[in-house]
Amino acid sequence: MQIIKLRVNGEEVETAIDPRTTLADFLRQHVDARSIHLGCEHGVCGGCTIVINGKMARSCIALAATMDGAEIWTLEGLKDDPAIVQLRQSFHECHGLQCGYCTPGMLITARDIIARYGEPDEKFLREALAGNICRCTGYAGIVKAVQHAAAQLARRD
């Protein structure tokens, strides 16, 4: 067992873990982060996307043991983030939801895209979202929702 200390969603966490534990499993089992969805477990589908030290990352391919001292945010911890609040509303209004399995990863990815690029056009947005697989929506509603959210957030600035 290995002791790790990190900050998850603003809270200090210190616990003993098996060194082989993935970050996704750690977050789901130790801090009850149910927004982390495991699809491919190879870092390809985007269902486990989180924020580590300010940057998006795939939690299924990171080992929890390497996160000692890190600051991690899951969708649960970002629930009051203005961009996430607007994205949730836009996903609802623009029909960017269907089964919801990909939604947490899509929201975190969209938040990052908007923060870095403002109001992206459809072509750019489709490419930027390509790392998040959705098998239900065909992406049209998701793209529209992200563009709508980006426009709403830009108006507030």
Residue frames as a rotation matrix with the C-alpha (Angstrom) as fourth column:
MET 1
0.580 0.814 0.000 0.00
0.814 -0.580 0.000 0.00
0.000 0.000 -1.000 0.00
GLN 2
-0.612 -0.716 0.336 1.05
0.726 -0.677 -0.122 3.56
0.315 0.169 0.934 -0.67
ILE 3
0.071 0.583 -0.809 -0.12
0.744 -0.572 -0.347 6.72
-0.665 -0.577 -0.475 1.07
ILE 4
-0.544 -0.199 0.815 -1.13
0.720 -0.611 0.330 9.59
0.432 0.766 0.476 -1.20
LYS 5
-0.160 0.438 -0.884 -2.22
0.587 -0.678 -0.442 13.10
-0.794 -0.590 -0.149 -0.30
LEU 6
-0.816 -0.056 0.575 -4.04
0.534 -0.451 0.715 15.23
0.219 0.891 0.398 -2.83
ARG 7
-0.651 0.642 -0.406 -6.77
-0.232 -0.677 -0.699 17.80
-0.723 -0.360 0.589 -3.16
VAL 8
-0.804 0.476 0.358 -9.99
0.574 0.462 0.676 16.65
0.156 0.748 -0.645 -4.84
ASN 9
0.046 0.875 0.482 -12.75
0.611 -0.407 0.679 19.16
0.790 0.264 -0.554 -5.55
GLY 10
0.137 -0.083 0.987 -11.27
-0.399 -0.917 -0.022 21.52
0.907 -0.391 -0.158 -2.99
GLU 11
0.854 0.210 0.476 -10.99
-0.520 0.304 0.798 18.93
0.022 -0.929 0.369 -0.21
GLU 12
-0.254 -0.965 0.062 -7.79
-0.960 0.244 -0.135 17.39
0.115 -0.094 -0.989 1.15
VAL 13
0.882 0.447 -0.150 -7.69
-0.437 0.895 0.093 13.61
0.175 -0.016 0.984 0.73
GLU 14
-0.303 -0.948 0.100 -5.10
-0.937 0.277 -0.214 11.33
0.175 -0.159 -0.972 2.31
THR 15
0.702 0.588 0.402 -5.44
-0.631 0.775 -0.032 7.59
-0.331 -0.231 0.915 1.98
ALA 16
-0.423 -0.783 0.455 -3.61
-0.435 0.616 0.657 4.33
-0.795 0.080 -0.601 1.42
ILE 17
0.639 0.606 -0.474 -3.96
-0.702 0.208 -0.681 2.83
-0.314 0.767 0.559 -2.04
ASP 18
0.450 -0.465 0.762 -2.68
0.517 0.832 0.203 -0.10
-0.728 0.302 0.615 -4.02
PRO 19
-0.332 -0.682 -0.652 0.02
-0.138 -0.649 0.748 1.36
-0.933 0.339 0.121 -6.32
ARG 20
-0.896 0.003 0.445 -1.74
0.412 0.382 0.827 -0.21
-0.167 0.924 -0.343 -9.34
THR 21
0.003 0.980 -0.201 -5.01
0.762 -0.132 -0.634 1.68
-0.648 -0.152 -0.746 -8.75
THR 22
-0.414 -0.072 0.907 -6.02
0.776 -0.548 0.311 3.93
0.475 0.833 0.283 -11.62
LEU 23
-0.997 0.058 -0.041 -6.99
-0.033 -0.887 -0.460 7.48
-0.063 -0.458 0.887 -10.83
ALA 24
-0.389 0.913 -0.127 -10.49
-0.574 -0.132 0.809 6.80
0.721 0.387 0.575 -12.19
ASP 25
0.088 0.401 -0.912 -10.99
0.420 0.815 0.399 3.88
0.903 -0.418 -0.096 -9.82
PHE 26
-0.713 -0.418 -0.563 -9.54
0.684 -0.237 -0.690 5.86
0.154 -0.877 0.455 -6.92
LEU 27
-0.925 0.354 0.136 -11.86
-0.360 -0.933 -0.025 8.81
0.118 -0.072 0.990 -7.52
ARG 28
-0.103 0.936 -0.338 -14.93
-0.457 0.257 0.852 6.62
0.884 0.242 0.401 -7.91
GLN 29
0.178 0.153 -0.972 -14.16
0.517 0.826 0.225 4.44
0.837 -0.543 0.068 -4.89
HIS 30
-0.439 -0.505 -0.743 -12.58
0.888 -0.115 -0.446 6.89
0.140 -0.855 0.499 -2.44
VAL 31
-0.907 0.126 -0.401 -14.35
0.010 -0.947 -0.321 10.20
-0.420 -0.295 0.858 -3.13
ASP 32
-0.171 0.924 0.342 -17.55
0.600 0.373 -0.707 8.89
-0.781 0.084 -0.618 -4.75
ALA 33
-0.437 -0.053 -0.898 -16.97
-0.540 -0.783 0.309 10.79
-0.719 0.620 0.313 -8.01
ARG 34
-0.067 0.544 0.836 -19.73
0.402 0.782 -0.477 9.17
-0.913 0.304 -0.271 -10.07
SER 35
0.715 0.284 -0.639 -19.32
-0.394 -0.591 -0.704 11.59
-0.578 0.755 -0.310 -12.98
ILE 36
-0.346 -0.885 -0.311 -16.27
-0.864 0.171 0.475 9.60
-0.367 0.433 -0.823 -14.04
HIS 37
0.742 0.648 0.171 -17.47
-0.485 0.695 -0.531 7.07
-0.463 0.311 0.830 -16.56
LEU 38
-0.392 -0.877 0.278 -15.28
-0.450 0.446 0.774 4.22
-0.803 0.178 -0.569 -17.69
GLY 39
0.699 0.608 -0.377 -15.82
-0.600 0.212 -0.771 3.31
-0.389 0.765 0.513 -21.31
CYS 40
0.749 -0.444 -0.492 -12.64
-0.290 0.449 -0.845 2.22
0.596 0.776 0.207 -23.03
GLU 41
0.883 -0.465 0.067 -10.13
0.008 0.157 0.987 2.32
-0.470 -0.871 0.143 -20.16
HIS 42
0.172 -0.838 0.517 -7.50
0.966 0.246 0.077 3.28
-0.191 0.487 0.852 -22.75
GLY 43
-0.346 -0.298 -0.890 -7.86
0.337 -0.925 0.178 7.09
-0.876 -0.238 0.420 -22.69
VAL 44
-0.918 -0.050 0.392 -9.69
0.395 -0.086 0.914 7.18
-0.012 0.995 0.099 -26.01
CYS 45
-0.237 0.950 0.203 -13.41
0.866 0.112 0.487 7.71
0.440 0.291 -0.850 -25.30
GLY 46
-0.643 -0.103 0.759 -13.28
-0.037 -0.985 -0.166 10.75
0.765 -0.135 0.630 -22.99
GLY 47
0.367 0.904 -0.217 -15.78
0.170 0.164 0.972 9.42
0.914 -0.394 -0.094 -20.46
CYS 48
0.490 -0.262 -0.831 -13.29
0.868 0.239 0.436 9.75
0.085 -0.935 0.344 -17.60
THR 49
-0.136 -0.588 0.798 -12.12
0.522 -0.727 -0.447 13.30
0.842 0.355 0.405 -18.37
ILE 50
0.661 0.208 -0.721 -11.22
0.739 -0.348 0.576 15.39
-0.132 -0.914 -0.384 -15.32
VAL 51
0.687 -0.500 0.527 -9.00
-0.199 -0.827 -0.525 18.39
0.699 0.256 -0.668 -14.53
ILE 52
0.620 -0.605 -0.499 -5.58
0.782 0.425 0.456 17.74
-0.064 -0.673 0.737 -12.99
ASN 53
-0.203 -0.732 -0.650 -3.55
0.647 -0.599 0.472 20.77
-0.735 -0.325 0.595 -11.93
GLY 54
-0.058 0.313 -0.948 -5.60
-0.305 -0.910 -0.281 22.97
-0.951 0.273 0.148 -14.25
LYS 55
-0.571 -0.194 -0.798 -5.38
-0.818 0.054 0.572 20.76
-0.068 0.980 -0.189 -17.35
MET 56
0.576 0.812 -0.092 -7.78
-0.816 0.564 -0.129 18.23
-0.053 0.149 0.987 -18.79
ALA 57
-0.649 -0.759 -0.053 -6.70
-0.761 0.649 0.014 14.61
0.024 0.050 -0.998 -18.43
ARG 58
0.253 0.647 -0.720 -8.02
-0.491 0.727 0.481 11.08
0.834 0.232 0.501 -18.76
SER 59
0.110 -0.174 0.979 -8.28
-0.992 0.046 0.120 9.50
-0.066 -0.984 -0.167 -15.34
CYS 60
0.931 0.305 0.201 -8.45
-0.299 0.952 -0.062 5.94
-0.211 -0.002 0.978 -16.64
ILE 61
0.693 -0.718 -0.072 -4.84
0.392 0.458 -0.798 5.97
0.606 0.524 0.599 -17.84
ALA 62
-0.029 -0.673 0.739 -3.30
-0.576 -0.593 -0.563 7.78
0.817 -0.442 -0.371 -14.87
LEU 63
-0.120 -0.073 -0.990 -2.17
0.635 0.761 -0.133 5.94
0.763 -0.645 -0.045 -11.77
ALA 64
0.846 0.508 0.161 -3.46
0.176 -0.552 0.815 7.40
0.503 -0.661 -0.556 -8.51
ALA 65
0.564 -0.693 -0.449 -0.02
0.751 0.204 0.628 6.84
-0.343 -0.692 0.635 -6.96
THR 66
-0.406 -0.750 0.523 1.45
0.898 -0.434 0.074 9.46
0.172 0.499 0.849 -9.32
MET 67
0.175 0.624 0.762 -1.01
0.417 -0.748 0.516 12.11
0.892 0.227 -0.391 -8.16
ASP 68
0.181 -0.159 -0.971 0.51
0.979 -0.066 0.193 12.79
-0.094 -0.985 0.144 -4.75
GLY 69
-0.522 -0.370 -0.768 0.21
0.467 -0.878 0.105 16.55
-0.713 -0.304 0.631 -4.19
ALA 70
-0.858 0.195 0.476 -2.03
0.418 -0.273 0.866 17.14
0.299 0.942 0.152 -7.22
GLU 71
-0.580 0.773 -0.256 -5.17
-0.344 -0.517 -0.784 19.25
-0.738 -0.367 0.566 -7.38
ILE 72
-0.932 0.301 0.201 -8.00
0.350 0.611 0.710 17.40
0.091 0.732 -0.675 -9.09
TRP 73
-0.508 0.840 -0.191 -11.45
-0.635 -0.516 -0.576 18.56
-0.582 -0.171 0.795 -10.14
THR 74
-0.805 0.427 0.412 -14.26
0.568 0.755 0.327 16.30
-0.172 0.498 -0.850 -11.27
LEU 75
-0.500 0.690 0.523 -17.62
0.225 -0.479 0.848 17.44
0.836 0.542 0.085 -12.57
GLU 76
0.362 0.630 -0.688 -19.02
0.835 0.109 0.539 17.18
0.415 -0.769 -0.486 -9.04
GLY 77
-0.120 -0.524 -0.843 -16.55
0.833 -0.515 0.201 19.80
-0.540 -0.678 0.499 -7.86
LEU 78
-0.965 -0.255 0.069 -17.26
0.242 -0.751 0.614 22.06
-0.105 0.609 0.786 -10.83
LYS 79
-0.279 0.951 0.136 -21.05
0.960 0.272 0.070 22.04
0.029 0.150 -0.988 -10.36
ASP 80
0.568 0.506 -0.649 -21.10
0.584 -0.804 -0.116 25.78
-0.581 -0.313 -0.752 -9.50
ASP 81
-0.591 -0.803 -0.078 -18.49
0.433 -0.397 0.809 26.82
-0.680 0.444 0.583 -12.07
PRO 82
-0.041 0.655 -0.755 -20.16
-0.408 -0.700 -0.586 29.49
-0.912 0.284 0.295 -14.28
ALA 83
-0.495 -0.188 -0.848 -19.09
-0.869 0.124 0.480 27.81
0.015 0.974 -0.225 -17.52
ILE 84
-0.982 0.149 -0.116 -20.35
0.151 0.988 -0.014 24.40
0.113 -0.031 -0.993 -16.37
VAL 85
-0.412 0.882 -0.231 -23.65
0.237 -0.142 -0.961 25.92
-0.880 -0.450 -0.151 -15.20
GLN 86
-0.003 0.385 -0.923 -24.13
-0.770 -0.589 -0.243 27.53
-0.638 0.710 0.299 -18.62
LEU 87
-0.740 -0.322 -0.591 -23.05
-0.641 0.602 0.475 24.40
0.203 0.731 -0.652 -20.47
ARG 88
-0.865 0.481 0.141 -25.54
0.352 0.784 -0.511 22.27
-0.356 -0.393 -0.848 -18.53
GLN 89
-0.047 0.883 -0.466 -28.32
-0.064 -0.468 -0.881 24.72
-0.997 -0.011 0.079 -19.39
SER 90
-0.115 -0.066 -0.991 -27.27
-0.933 -0.335 0.131 24.86
-0.341 0.940 -0.023 -23.05
PHE 91
-0.969 -0.208 -0.134 -27.04
-0.239 0.925 0.296 21.06
0.062 0.319 -0.946 -23.31
HIS 92
-0.521 0.850 0.075 -30.62
0.458 0.353 -0.816 20.94
-0.720 -0.391 -0.573 -22.03
GLU 93
0.164 0.640 -0.750 -31.94
-0.269 -0.703 -0.658 23.71
-0.949 0.310 0.057 -24.29
CYS 94
0.000 -0.280 -0.960 -30.10
-0.978 -0.199 0.058 22.60
-0.207 0.939 -0.274 -27.44
HIS 95
0.887 0.455 0.076 -30.76
-0.441 0.885 -0.148 18.87
-0.135 0.098 0.986 -27.08
GLY 96
0.071 -0.956 -0.284 -27.13
-0.826 0.103 -0.554 17.94
0.559 0.274 -0.783 -26.48
LEU 97
-0.544 -0.195 0.816 -28.15
-0.736 0.579 -0.352 15.06
-0.404 -0.792 -0.458 -24.23
GLN 98
0.102 0.646 -0.756 -29.43
-0.649 0.619 0.442 11.61
0.754 0.446 0.482 -24.89
CYS 99
0.503 0.104 -0.858 -28.26
0.403 0.850 0.339 8.72
0.764 -0.517 0.386 -22.73
GLY 100
0.875 -0.140 0.463 -25.87
-0.409 -0.727 0.552 10.99
0.259 -0.672 -0.693 -20.78
TYR 101
0.800 -0.596 -0.065 -22.94
0.564 0.711 0.421 8.58
-0.205 -0.374 0.905 -20.55
CYS 102
-0.027 -0.862 0.506 -20.57
0.922 -0.217 -0.321 10.90
0.386 0.458 0.801 -22.41
THR 103
0.670 0.478 0.568 -21.96
0.371 -0.878 0.301 14.11
0.643 0.008 -0.766 -20.88
PRO 104
0.860 -0.369 -0.353 -19.58
0.220 -0.356 0.908 14.61
-0.461 -0.858 -0.225 -17.92
GLY 105
-0.113 -0.958 0.264 -16.52
0.721 0.104 0.685 14.28
-0.683 0.268 0.679 -20.16
MET 106
-0.025 0.202 0.979 -18.16
0.896 -0.430 0.112 16.46
0.444 0.880 -0.170 -22.83
LEU 107
0.901 0.428 0.067 -18.92
0.346 -0.805 0.482 19.19
0.260 -0.411 -0.874 -20.29
ILE 108
0.543 -0.771 -0.333 -15.37
0.258 -0.223 0.940 19.29
-0.799 -0.596 0.078 -18.94
THR 109
-0.326 -0.655 0.682 -13.92
0.864 0.086 0.496 19.25
-0.384 0.751 0.538 -22.47
ALA 110
0.277 0.525 0.805 -16.31
0.790 -0.602 0.121 21.97
0.548 0.602 -0.581 -23.63
ARG 111
0.931 0.014 -0.364 -15.40
0.276 -0.682 0.678 24.10
-0.239 -0.732 -0.639 -20.60
ASP 112
0.054 -0.997 -0.055 -11.74
0.454 -0.024 0.891 23.82
-0.889 -0.073 0.452 -21.57
ILE 113
-0.279 -0.102 0.955 -12.44
0.959 -0.079 0.272 24.65
0.048 0.992 0.120 -25.23
ILE 114
0.664 0.615 0.425 -14.44
0.580 -0.783 0.225 27.75
0.471 0.097 -0.877 -24.34
ALA 115
0.786 -0.416 -0.457 -11.81
0.233 -0.486 0.842 28.91
-0.573 -0.768 -0.285 -21.82
ARG 116
-0.184 -0.976 0.118 -9.03
0.453 0.023 0.891 28.60
-0.872 0.218 0.438 -24.37
TYR 117
-0.801 -0.178 0.572 -10.74
0.592 -0.088 0.801 29.49
-0.093 0.980 0.176 -27.65
GLY 118
-0.781 0.518 -0.349 -13.82
-0.401 -0.844 -0.355 31.57
-0.479 -0.137 0.867 -26.80
GLU 119
0.313 0.950 0.014 -16.46
-0.455 0.163 -0.876 31.05
-0.834 0.268 0.483 -29.48
PRO 120
-0.704 -0.672 0.231 -15.18
-0.154 0.462 0.874 28.35
-0.693 0.580 -0.428 -31.85
ASP 121
-0.173 0.631 -0.757 -16.79
-0.985 -0.102 0.140 27.73
0.011 0.769 0.639 -35.23
GLU 122
0.731 0.620 0.285 -18.46
-0.633 0.772 -0.059 24.40
-0.256 -0.137 0.957 -35.94
LYS 123
0.680 -0.518 -0.519 -15.54
-0.131 0.610 -0.781 22.83
0.721 0.600 0.347 -37.83
PHE 124
-0.368 -0.863 0.347 -13.05
-0.511 -0.124 -0.851 23.65
0.777 -0.490 -0.395 -35.09
LEU 125
-0.088 0.421 0.903 -15.45
-0.988 0.080 -0.134 22.54
-0.128 -0.903 0.409 -32.37
ARG 126
0.886 0.423 -0.189 -16.11
-0.453 0.876 -0.164 19.17
0.096 0.231 0.968 -34.01
GLU 127
0.285 -0.870 -0.402 -12.36
-0.008 0.417 -0.909 18.55
0.958 0.262 0.112 -34.19
ALA 128
-0.488 -0.492 0.721 -11.83
-0.655 -0.339 -0.675 19.71
0.577 -0.802 -0.156 -30.60
LEU 129
0.160 0.654 0.739 -14.57
-0.943 0.323 -0.082 17.38
-0.292 -0.684 0.668 -29.35
ALA 130
0.347 0.002 -0.938 -13.29
-0.669 0.701 -0.246 14.41
0.657 0.713 0.245 -31.37
GLY 131
-0.691 -0.692 -0.209 -11.62
-0.313 0.547 -0.777 12.93
0.652 -0.471 -0.594 -28.30
ASN 132
-0.679 0.572 0.460 -15.01
-0.467 0.147 -0.872 12.45
-0.566 -0.807 0.167 -26.64
ILE 133
-0.933 0.298 -0.201 -17.08
0.017 0.597 0.802 9.66
0.359 0.745 -0.562 -28.11
CYS 134
-0.406 0.897 0.175 -20.87
-0.620 -0.130 -0.774 9.90
-0.672 -0.423 0.608 -28.15
ARG 135
-0.976 0.034 0.215 -22.76
0.159 0.785 0.599 6.98
-0.148 0.619 -0.771 -29.62
CYS 136
-0.275 0.961 -0.039 -26.24
0.791 0.203 -0.578 8.47
-0.547 -0.190 -0.815 -29.29
THR 137
0.240 0.539 -0.808 -26.55
0.239 -0.839 -0.489 12.07
-0.941 -0.076 -0.330 -30.44
GLY 138
0.465 -0.148 0.873 -24.66
0.884 0.016 -0.468 12.37
0.056 0.989 0.138 -33.71
TYR 139
-0.435 -0.791 -0.431 -22.97
0.864 -0.501 0.046 15.43
-0.252 -0.352 0.901 -32.12
ALA 140
-0.311 0.320 0.895 -25.26
0.539 -0.716 0.444 18.03
0.783 0.620 0.050 -33.76
GLY 141
0.741 0.666 0.086 -26.97
0.271 -0.415 0.869 18.95
0.614 -0.621 -0.488 -30.49
ILE 142
0.487 -0.649 -0.584 -23.68
0.800 0.063 0.597 18.85
-0.351 -0.758 0.550 -28.58
VAL 143
-0.541 -0.700 0.465 -21.97
0.833 -0.521 0.185 21.21
0.113 0.488 0.865 -31.03
LYS 144
-0.002 0.641 0.768 -24.97
0.316 -0.728 0.608 23.56
0.949 0.244 -0.201 -30.97
ALA 145
0.843 0.344 -0.413 -25.02
0.465 -0.078 0.882 23.46
0.271 -0.936 -0.226 -27.16
VAL 146
0.067 -0.902 -0.426 -21.33
0.912 -0.117 0.392 24.30
-0.404 -0.415 0.815 -26.83
GLN 147
-0.618 -0.259 0.743 -21.62
0.633 -0.724 0.274 27.14
0.466 0.640 0.611 -29.32
HIS 148
0.387 0.841 0.377 -24.69
0.287 -0.499 0.818 28.46
0.876 -0.208 -0.435 -27.50
ALA 149
0.744 -0.161 -0.648 -22.91
0.659 0.020 0.751 28.29
-0.108 -0.987 0.122 -24.13
ALA 150
-0.327 -0.944 0.041 -19.82
0.927 -0.312 0.208 30.00
-0.184 0.106 0.977 -25.55
ALA 151
-0.378 0.271 0.885 -21.95
0.428 -0.797 0.427 32.84
0.821 0.540 0.185 -26.93
GLN 152
0.714 0.699 -0.038 -23.81
0.313 -0.271 0.910 33.25
0.626 -0.662 -0.412 -23.63
LEU 153
0.494 -0.608 -0.621 -20.58
0.801 0.039 0.598 33.31
-0.339 -0.793 0.507 -21.63
ALA 154
-0.515 -0.700 0.494 -18.98
0.841 -0.523 0.137 35.81
0.163 0.486 0.858 -24.05
ARG 155
0.098 0.664 0.742 -21.93
0.341 -0.722 0.601 38.18
0.935 0.194 -0.297 -23.56
ARG 156
0.856 0.243 -0.457 -21.32
0.488 -0.089 0.868 38.18
0.170 -0.966 -0.195 -19.79
ASP 157
0.039 -0.962 -0.270 -17.69
0.966 -0.032 0.255 39.27
-0.254 -0.271 0.929 -20.14
